[in-house]
Amino acid sequence: MPSSRLIYIGSTAERVTRTLTPRAATRTDKLNVKTGVLVPGGGFTGGILIAPMLARDKMLKHWLSQGNNISQLGMPLHRDLPVYRRGDHFLMDFGGATLSTHSDGSGGVDTSLTRRVRVTFQGFGLDTKQENNGDEIYGVLTTVLGNLGHTKQTDLSQATLAAKDDDGKKRNRISQQSILLHEGAPMDLNVNVAFVEYDHGDRNKVRTAIKTALSDLVAEASNLASAAAGAPTKAAQNKFDAQSLASSNLYKWALTGASALITEIFGLGDDPYNPGAFTISAAEMSRIPPVQNYRCGDDPRTIQYTHRISVSGTDDGGDTGWITALFLVTAA
């Protein structure tokens, strides 16, 4: 005869009633990792069941040993770190894989890779120019992956855009590039773009100023990430918090804290655009958004993209320009 038992599902400990039968070995029952409440039976035929919290710690230790968020496994999908049971195994989902371990505590941890993505910087377009005959644009692209376990800063070579052709038209409005930013499991990718219109300054000094400002910015979240030690659960949750702080800091700085850098670049002789920041989330990467085509002015070329950000800049003569930076997420 079927038996009704009370179990707990998810981190909210919502109490529900399910009817279980002795032949339910193939069903999936989510278990509360905080209370360790476990449903006996359900088709399990041997050994002593371990609490799901122990299975979770076992899988998280494996995740940490593999390089955690910057490994091919990616981040756990949820901060409350749920596990679930399928047959005689406990499972845990990550951005790029599912981990499993036997519910009687025997054996190790098995990995099943589920998804890999590639993120590239595709280039940028000069939507609105500052100068009458060509803007010389360069800059720095900063990306912060996951919980700041990996920060990359890339120099963007100078490109002269919107210069007049022989017939007087300004067809060259796009700088096509292909810079790999991430390849692996889906995980949050925080992006900061800092473009500069060359006037008469020292480009190397300007790039150094941008990199220094961004490096100082990410230090706070980096310190939080490095503190992710101790119990596996706490370590994983610290990494979630660091990831959230990374995104928040970039947004706040781009909106309210970039004025000091802008003033410094003017003092170095060039005309800065307002830095722009956004996040390509792990969830967006997993879905792989539809590809679109970007065009600009009379330029016959196009750039394929899934994500874009537009920034403006006003030079010391009062002329305002707009630039659109373009990014592409594809399956790897």
N, C-alpha and C positions, 0 to 999 in steps of 0.2 A: 504494500500500500504506500502511496506517496506520503511524505511527511512535510508539514509546513514548519519552517524555521525562520526566526528573525535574524537578519544579517544587516551589516552596515555597508553603504556604498559611497565611495568618494570621501573627500576631506570634510564635507559638511555633515557627515554622520547622519544622513537622512535614513530614518528607520523604515524599512519596507518588508513585506512578506513575500516570499517566493515559494513555490512548490517544487521540491526537488525529488527526483527518483533515483534509485540505485544505479540506473544505466545512463546517467547524465554526464558521462566522462567527456563528451565533446563540447559541452556548453562552456561559456565563458562567464565567470562570476567575479565582478570587481570586489575587492576587499578593502576594508579601512586600514590603511597602513599605520594610523596613529594608535588605534585600539588593539590591533592584532586579531580582531574577531575573525574567525575562520569557520566555514561551513564544512562539517565532516561529511563523509559519504561522497556523493556526486561522482561516483565511479572510481574513486581512488582505492586501489586494492592492496597496497603493501607499504610497509615502512611507517615511520612516525612523521606526521606533518609538522613542518616548521612554521612559525608565525610569519606572515608576509613582511613584517618589518625587518626580520632577519634576512629574508630573501632580497629585500630592497637594498640593505646595507651591503650584501654580498655583490650585487650587481653594480652598485655605485662605486665600490672599491675597485672593481674591474674597470669601470669607466674612467676613474681617476688615474689608474695605472696606464691607461692607453693614451693619456694626454688630454683627457676630459673634453672641454668644449672645442678645442682646436684640432681634435682628432677626427677621423672619418665617422665617428659616432655622432658628433654634434652635441647639442644640449638636450637634457630631458625636456619633454614637451610642456610640462607644467611645473610650477614652483612647488606644489604640494607633493610632487614625486609619487604619483599613484602607481601601484602594481596591480596586476590582475592574474587570475588563474585560468589556465586552459589545460584541461586534462590533468596530467601529473606534473605540470610545470608552472612556475610563476614567471610572468613576463613584465617587461618595462619598456616603454617606447621612448626613443630619442629622435632627434631631427633627421638623422641619417641611418638609423638602425633600430632593431628590436633586440633586446637582450633577454635571455631566458636561463633559468636554473631549475633543477629538479626540486619538487616540493617536499621531498624527504631530507633535503640538505646535502645529498650526495653529489659528487661530481663538481665540475667547474661551471663556468658561465659561457654559454654559446651566443654567438653574434650572427644576426641575419641583416646584412646591409639592405636598405630599402630605397634610398634615393641619393643621388649626387647632382649638384648643380654647378654651373659656371657663371660668374658675374664678370663682365668686362665694361671698362669705360670706352665708349664708342667715339667720343669726340665732342665738339661743341660748335654752336652756330652763333654768329653775331647778328642778332635780331635787329638791334638799333645801334648804329655806330656813333662814336664820339667825334672823330676827326672827319674832315672833308674828303681826304684821299687816303683812306686806309688806316686801320687801327692795328697796332702791333701788340698782340695779346699773349701773355704767358701766365704762369701761376704754379700753384702747388695743390695736389689732390691728396687728402688725408683720409684713410679708411681705418676704422677700428672694428675688429672682428670679434663677435661674441662678447666675452666679459673682459676685453682688453688683454687677452692673452697674446694678441697679435695686432700691432699697429704698423701701418705702412704709409710712408709719405713719398709721393712720386712727383718729380719735376715735370711740368708740362712745357714742352719746347715752345719757343715763340713762333707765332703764326701771324702773318700780315693778311688781314681780311678787309673786304669792302674797298679795295683799291680799284681805281678805274681801269677798264680794259681800253684797247685802242679805239673802240667805238664809243667810249664814254660810259658804258654800263659797268656795274659792280657785281660781277658774277661770282667772285670768290668770297662766299660768306660762311663757308663750312671748313672746319679743321677735322678731318677724319683720322681717328686713332683706334687702336685696339690694345688696351692695357688690361691685362688680367688682374683682377682684384681678389677673386676668391674662386677656388675650385674644391668641392668636397660636400660635406653634409650641409643642408640648409641651416643657417643660423643668422641672427641679427647682424647686419652690416651697417655700421654708422659711417656716413659719408660727409666730408666737409670739402667744399670747393672754394678756392681763393684765387680769383683771377686778377690780373694787373694789366693796365694799359701802359706800355713803355713810353716814357717821355725822354728823360735824360739820365735816369738813375743807374745804380749798380744792381743788375739783376741778381747776382749771387747774394748780395747783402739783403735784398728784399726777400728772396726765397728763405734765407736763414732766419729772418725775422718772423716769417709766417710759420716756419717749422717750430721755432722756439715757442711761439705763442700757443700752438696746438699741443706741443709736448707737455707744457706746463698744465694745460687744461685737462689732459687725460690722466695726470698723475694721481689725482684724488681717487678716481675709480680704480686705477691700477693698484693703489695701495689696498683698497678693499678687496680686490681680487686676490692679491697675494696673501691676504689674511685668511683665505679659504682653506684652513687646515683643521685638524681634529676629526670629529666624527664625520663619516661620509655624507650624512644628511645635511649637516650644517655647512660642510664645504660646498655642496651643490647649491644650497640656498644662497650662500654668500656670492656665488658666481652669478646667480640670477639677479641679485641686488646690484652687483657691480655692472652687469649688462644694462640694467635699467638706468643706473646713474650715468653711464657713459652717454647714452642717448640724451638724457635730460641735460647734462652739462653742455653738450654740443649745441643743442637748441638754444639754451639760455645765453650761451656765449655769442652765438650768431645774431641773436635778437638784441642783446643789451650790452655785451661785454667786448665787442670787437672794435669799439671806437678807438681804443688806445693803439691797436695795430694799424688801423686806417691812418691815424695821425702820424705814426712812425713811418709808414710807407710814403706818405706825402713828403715828409722830411727827408726821405732818401731820394726824392726826385721823380718818382713815378706816380701814376694815378690808379689807386686801388678800386676794385669793385667791392660791394658789400659781400662778405663771406656768406655762403649758404650751407645749410646743414639739413640732412634728412636721413631716415633709416629705411633700409630695405629689410623687412622683418623675415624671420625664418618661415612664418606662415605664408607670406607672399612668395618666397622662393619655392616653397613646396608646391604651390598652385601653378607656378610658372605663368605669369600673365601673358595675354596675347601681345604679339609683336606689332608695333606701329612704325610708320615711316615719317621721319622729320625732314622738312624742306625749309629753305630760308631764302627769301628774295628771288633774285634771278639765277641763283646757283642751280644748275641742273642736277646736281648730285643729291643723294638722300642718305640718311643715317637711320638704321634700324634700332629701335629701343623698346624697352618695357617700362623704364622709369626715367624721369627728367626733373630738372630743377632749373629755374630761371633766376638770375641775379642781376641787379642794376648797379651802376656806378656813375658818379658825377665828378668830372675832373675839375681842376682848379680854375678853369675858364667857364664853368657852369654848364658844360655839355654833358648830357646823360646818355649812357649806353646800356643795352640789355644783352646778356649772353645766356644761352640755354645749353646746359650740360646734359649729356645723354648716356644712359646705362642700359645694358642688356642682360637679362637672366635667361639662361637656356639649360636644358638637361645636359649633364656631362656624360 
